[in-house]
């Protein structure tokens, strides 16, 4: 029963996409808006949090191999295997992210924050698409062999990344720009559309509860976050965190249904 959900892959994909989405959202935000003093103060713990999310996701991917030393064998198909490409891509992404984190703690390297942020975002989102391609290439499984796989992975990155950005802005006692709120609303709509279309392919008989939980978590978490970002009271800070975490659990449930839709079949 546990094997059909592939928890190591669930947490690897969701956490890595969340972290990459955070970097992309923060980098995008800084292209259009200058950081206020309170945001500069809060950015160091925020950056460390993002790094921690990505590192945790990467460790989960190693757990899937059974032993970290077996990661080498995943490279043997380089040039023909999407899995090998993914291993190289995420190794590179982790290196660039580490440099990006470093620029926030070394004063002389601050000018590299945005260039490295852009590079990490481009590489990260490319890695997300590459992850989707691994499952898309399984042609005999319609639940995976659809462009919705790529869109779902990108949707997770956007939804959780922008939600985290809005929480960061609000906890820095700044107003969330209308543009950010609009992009966030579009991300929620994208995720809900993807879920609706994918459920038509996979059906609701096997993992209907997980699919519905993802929908409810996206709506409830999103509505709470949109309501609270206009409030200035610090007493709502914990609820802001909670609303983001609700959406994270929703994406985890959605990813569990994604894997189970195929791996629960015997034989598949």
JOSULWO-V275269 format. One record per pair of residues at least 12 apart in sequence whose C-alpha atoms are under 10 Angstrom apart, sorted by the first residue. I is the first residue (numbers start at 0). J is the second residue. Records with the same first field share a line. If there is no record, write none. Layout:
BEGIN
I = J  J
END
This chain:
BEGIN
0 = 259  262  263
1 = 259  263
2 = 258  259  262  263
3 = 255  256  257  258  259  260  261  262  263  264
4 = 252  254  255  256  257  258  259  260  261  262  263
5 = 63  254  255  258  259  262
6 = 59  60  62  63  251  254  255  258
7 = 56  57  58  59  60  61  62  63  64
8 = 56  57  59  60  61  62  63  254  255  258
9 = 56  59  60  250  251  252  253  254  255  256  257  258
10 = 55  56  57  58  59  60  250  251  254  255
11 = 52  53  54  55  56  57  58  59  60  61  62  63
12 = 53  56  57  59  60  127  130  131  152  155  156  250  251  254
13 = 52  53  56  127  152  155  156  159  247  248  250  251  252  253  254
14 = 49  51  52  53  54  55  56  57  59  155  156  159  247  250  251
15 = 49  50  51  52  53  54  55  56  57  59  60  89  93  123  126  127  155  156
16 = 52  53  56  123  124  126  127  130  152  153  154  155  156  157  158  159  160
17 = 49  52  53  56  152  153  154  155  156  157  158  159  160  161  162  163  247  250
18 = 46  48  49  50  51  52  53  54  55  56  96  120  123  156  159  160  163
19 = 49  50  52  53  92  96  119  120  121  122  123  124  126  127  153  155  156  157  159  160
20 = 49  120  123  124  127  153  154  155  156  157  158  159  160  161  162  163  164
21 = 45  46  48  49  50  52  120  156  157  158  159  160  161  162  163  164
22 = 46  49  50  96  99  115  116  117  119  120  121  123  156  160  161  163  164
23 = 116  117  118  119  120  121  123  124  156  157  160  161  164
24 = 116  120  156  157  158  159  160  161  162  163  164  165  179
25 = 42  46  113  116  117  120  160  161  163  164  165  167  168
26 = 112  113  114  115  116  117  118  119  120  164
27 = 113  116  117  120  179
28 = 161  164  176  178  179
29 = 113  116
30 = 113  117
31 = 178
32 = 176
34 = 168  171  173
35 = 168  171  172  173
36 = 171
37 = 168  170  171  172  173
38 = 167  168  169  170  171  172  173
39 = 103  171
40 = 171
41 = 167  168  170  171
42 = 103  167  168  171
43 = 100  101  103  104
44 = 103
45 = 163  164  167
46 = 96  99  100  101  103  104
47 = 97  100  101  103
49 = 96  100  160  163
50 = 93  96  97  99  100
53 = 89  92  93  96
54 = 93  96  97
57 = 86  89  90  93
60 = 86
70 = 83  86
71 = 83  86
73 = 85  86  87
74 = 86  87
80 = 133
81 = 129  130  131  132  133  134  136
82 = 129  130  132  133  134
83 = 133
84 = 126  129  130  133
85 = 125  126  127  128  129  130  131  132  133
86 = 126  129  130
87 = 126
88 = 122  123  125  126  127  129  130
89 = 122  123  125  126  127  129  130
91 = 119  122  123  126
92 = 118  119  120  121  122  123  124  125  126
93 = 119  122  123
94 = 119
95 = 115  116  118  119  120  122  123
96 = 115  116  118  119  120  122  123
97 = 115  119
98 = 111  112  115  116  119
99 = 111  112  113  114  115  116  117  118  119
100 = 112  115  116
102 = 115  116
123 = 156
124 = 152  153  156  157
125 = 153
127 = 149  150  151  152  153  155  156
128 = 148  149  150  151  152  153
129 = 149  152
130 = 148  149  152
131 = 143  144  145  146  147  148  149  150  151  152  153
132 = 144  145  146  148  149
133 = 148  149
134 = 148  149  258
135 = 147  148  149
139 = 267
140 = 201  260  261  267
141 = 197  200  201  260  261
142 = 197  198  199  200  201  202  257  258  259  260  261
143 = 197  200  201  257  258  260  261
145 = 197  200
146 = 193  197
147 = 192  193  194  196  197
148 = 193  197  257
150 = 189  190  193
151 = 189  190  191  192  193  194  197  250  253  254  257
152 = 190  250  254
153 = 186  189  190
154 = 185  186  187  188  189  190  191  193  250
155 = 186  187  189  190  246  247  249  250  251  253  254
156 = 186  250
157 = 182  183  185  186  187  189  190
158 = 182  183  184  185  186  187  188  189  190  217  221  243  246  247  250
159 = 183  186  187  217  243  244  246  247  250
160 = 183  186  243
161 = 179  180  182  183  184  186  243
162 = 179  180  183  184  186  187  220  221  224  225  239  240  242  243  244  246  247
163 = 224  239  240  242  243  244
164 = 179  183
165 = 179  180  183  224  225  228  239  243
166 = 224  227  228  236  239  240  242  243
167 = 239  240
168 = 228
169 = 227  228  229  230  231  233  236  239
170 = 228  231  232  233  235  236  237  239  240
172 = 228  230  231  232  233
173 = 228  229  231
174 = 228  229  230  231
175 = 225  228  229
180 = 225  228
183 = 221  225
184 = 221  222  225
186 = 217  221
187 = 214  217  218  220  221  222
188 = 217  218
190 = 213  214  217  250
191 = 213  214  215  217  218
192 = 214
194 = 210  211  213  214  253
195 = 210  211  214
197 = 210  257
198 = 210  211  256  257
200 = 260
201 = 256  257  260  261
202 = 260
203 = 256  260
204 = 260
205 = 256  259  260  263
206 = 252  253  255  256  257  259  260
207 = 256
208 = 252  253  256
209 = 249  250  251  252  253  254  255  256  257
210 = 249  250  252  253  254  255  256  257
211 = 249  252  253
212 = 246  248  249  250  251  252  253
213 = 245  246  247  248  249  250  251  252  253  254  256
214 = 246  249  250  252  253
215 = 245  246  249
216 = 242  243  244  245  246  247  248  249  250  252
217 = 242  243  245  246  247  248  249  250
218 = 245  246  249
219 = 242  243  245  246
220 = 238  239  240  241  242  243  244  245  246  247  249
221 = 242  243  245  246
222 = 242
223 = 238  239  241  242  243
224 = 238  239  240  241  242  243
225 = 239  242
226 = 239
227 = 239  242
END
